[in-house]
Each structure stands twice: as C-alpha cells, then as structure tokens.
C-alpha cells in the first residue's frame, strides 16, 4: 500500500491519497496519470494490469488500486 | 470516386439509398422517415405484444432480419457471418478458460504456483489466437468493403503524380447497412469474453438478436452485451407507461429530423456546393446550419431508436447528454456519441496506452527525454491513433482523417494548457461565474462547428480556405440583406427553424433536472395533448413529400 501511495504522491504531491476516494470522479487522475500509474505498478509489482481493469472503481482511491494489485498478486 | 463525404451523403440522399451501398432500389427499403417504416413499426409493435411472451424475442429477430432483407438478401449473409464467428469464437474462448479453471481447481493441491501460472499463460495464448482470428476476419471484411476503393483512389493519385498512366479500376462493392455498428459491437463482446468480463452466451439466438436488433444499427448506439442482456433477451410485459414514453420519444425524434434537420439541409446544400460563390459569412452561416442539422439529425435519429426500444421494453445506453452545453472539446466528446467514445477508449485507447512495446519504449527513452516526455508519450501515441481510427471510421476520405486529427490536436493542446487555465481560473475566480460558463460553451460550440466543416466541403484544402475566409471576407451584410433568402428557404422557414431550435434548447435545459416526459407523466391529458400537438406540428411543418425527398440520417452512412 505504501508503494502505491508513493507512486501517486510522485504524480500529485498536493493530494492526500490516504483520504481521497474520488480520484477519478473528481478528475484528480487523468488518462496521463492512469497510464503512468499502470506502468509503474507493472514494474514495481511484476503484475500485468490489463485494459479491462481500467475502471473508475479500480482507480478511485489508493486503497482500490491496492486491492486490484493484491488481486493480481494472488492470481 | 467522389472525394467529398458530404457529396456522397447527399447524392445518396437524393435517392434515399443507404450510403456506401449500390443496392438495387426496391420498394421494401425502410428508412426511419419513410411510410414503409411507420407501417413496419406498427406491425412490429402489434405482433410483439400479441404473440405469447415466449416467442416475443424470436418475433423481434424475425422483424430485424426482415428489415435487413429489405436492403437485399446479401445483407443477411454478412450479418450471419458476423453472428456465427462471434458466437463460435466466444464459446471456444469460454470453454477453454472454464476447462482450465476447473482443472486448476481440481488439482490445486498438486499444482505449484508456477505450474498454475504456466497453464493460465498457455490458455491465454490459445484464446488470444481465437479472438485475433475472429477480429481479423470481421474487421478485415469491414476494412475491405469500406476502404478498398479509398486505397485504390490514393494509389491511382500517387501513380499519376509520378506520371504513371496505369489506373486501377474501382471495385463495385456493397457496404452492408449497419456493418460498422454491428461489427464493432460484436467484436467488443468477443474481447470482453476473452478478457473474462463475462462468460460466452450459450444461446446462439441471443447473439443473433444482440447483433441484428435493427433500431441500433442505423445510427447506434454501440450497445454492449452486458448493458442490454437483461432486457433484450427476456420477455417483456406490456407497460402502458413505457409504451407511451417510447412513442413520445419517437415523435420528438421525428420532429427534430423532419422539421429542423431536413429543412436546414436545403440552404446547406447550396452553400456547400459552391464554396467560391459563398465565402466568408456564408461559411459562418453554413457552420451554424450544419450544427443544427447534425444535432437534430443524429439526436433525432437516436430518439427514434431509443423510443422504439422503450416501447419494446428494451433499455439501450444513452448516446447524448446535451453535447452543445460542453465547456471543452474533451467534454463535448464525453457527451456526443458517447457509446462510440466508450468503445474506442476501452478497446483502443487504454490497451494501446499500456501496450508492452510502447511501455518499454517509454521506459528506454525516459532517461534521455525526461519524466514529462515519458508521461505524455504513450498517451499522445494512443490519442493520435484513436482519433485517426475515429476519423476513418466515419468515412473513407481524407476529410474525415483531417477532421479526426483536428479534434486530436485541439484536445492535446487543451490538455497541455490545463495548468495555465487552472492558474487563470484561480486568479480570476471566473470559473464560478455563469457568464464565463456561457462563454466556454459558446467557444466550444464554435470550435467544434469549425472542425465539423471538414465533413462538408469537397477536400481538405477547400475546407481550410472556406474557414479562413470567415475571418477575412467581411461580408457580414449577407445575413441581413436578403441573401440568405435566396438559398431555398423563405423567411417563414427560418422562423420555423429558430422556433424549433429554441424548443430543443428549452427541452435540454428543462431536462437537466428531470426530462419533460417525466414532468408530464403525472398529467396524462397534458402529455397526450403536448405530443399530439408535436406530431401535428411535425406533419404540418415537416420537410417531406413531393419535391422534398426526406434525406437519410447522416450517421447511417458510417
């Protein structure tokens, strides 16, 4: 989870990612961010986030992103 | 081969032919605005609710096939091919995945994590191959039918540029009606099954109906299997309210199409046909008329599609949310032809953005070009690709490619300017002011209006010259000196268009909180009186009948 927060904070240092659960709904993360986040996650965790996993629900909060990564790690 | 999509469109319109087809004329042709179609619809509604409920959907499929057959029996061959390849591929993919999951489940204690992973990878490769073959076969047919002559045209142009004399003869190809819609929809379904979003449907009849359901295939929306399965495949119990809602929306669609879209087409054709004779302010007028035309035509057609579906108890996804109220081009594309944008985002933009080779290239070049470049590169490549494909999907011509690229450039520039805009808004607090919102909407409206002109004129160069003339000609007087009355419409016609546009605007504003239909639902007499009046107004002021051949919907050609 800390790694996820680090990746997100690198992109938007001014956002409190521990609290925010409307990253997509409020337009904090745009498509540039999503693509950067996925590239970093794939690299850091050696997982493959595929296009069908790119949904608002999976990227609305750091917790949701972590849940997605955990699911992929369990597969 | 005509180079201009507009000319293609309205040449076809003259004879009420589906664009791109060279089908023989038959009396069975059914466009939305023909009497034949009204009779077809009446027969469908009657049969649908009279037959026992278990045969309702087969009846719907039969009517859909009859609809296609009315454009020629060959139409059925194409759609059957797509339905069969879609069904078989999805079933094969699902069967392999299920078998593998069952095997892993049964042997989970004996298999190591790596062995399980290896099995999954092997199945993934096999299913990827099946999906790819299905996609290549279907998109291959579409590409050949849609772009073969465009390719030949370009090859001939290049050959003649270098002094060559040989010319490749154009092929006589028939583009089946709705093929761009049903192939995209069915391939979306196959990709979803491959991705494991849901399992393949075991009932071939479901797939056939999903692909052939006729109202969505003339203009969209691009339905998704999981969006429609709960209402498209199950029997519908007649609901007076749902049926009335459907009929009301159909009437509203006809009003937009016949009173506005087809009326403004008359001066538009004159203005576009002679760009040298009508420069400057005439181009501005054409831009406004075309904005009215495409809005009334496309949203009107979708209203009819949605209305038919509502009357049949089938829910489709909305394709428009007040697009002309958008404050940026990016927002406009989230409100206009929504289902097309969704399709391209999900199946082209994101897969391409995170595509392995592109990601690796970004990683390699990051130390050289920096983090800013690395952040932008995959998104820029994907955005350009998506807009190129979106452009060419709309039509096999350089006009549409230029149109797609113009949209792409504006969106990318806006994205780059976002931090600057944010600073400006923070400093001025204008973003909280209503007049500033209105300014942003108008700015987007005119920007989109100008980009849209690439749909209209013959050739990209002509379009650019026409747009430039808007700012250089200075002939604003033509708006008031009676010149606009020499283009085929009388002052009364312009008043009708203005009143109808005002009504569409008022309905849009009212619909922000609650749709007009819902507001009227509590007052059945008022609802009946309103829509009966609207039908009457459409019958009296609609542009149809002798000398007025109602044109086809613009989006039918795609």
Interface residues (C-beta under 8 A of the other chain):
Chain A: X30 X31 X32 X34 X35 X36 X38 X39 X42 X43 X49 X50 X51 X52 X54 X75
Chain B: X120 X192 X195 X196 X197 X346 X347 X349 X350 X351 X353 X354 X359 X362 X363 X374 X375 X376 X378 X379 X382 X415
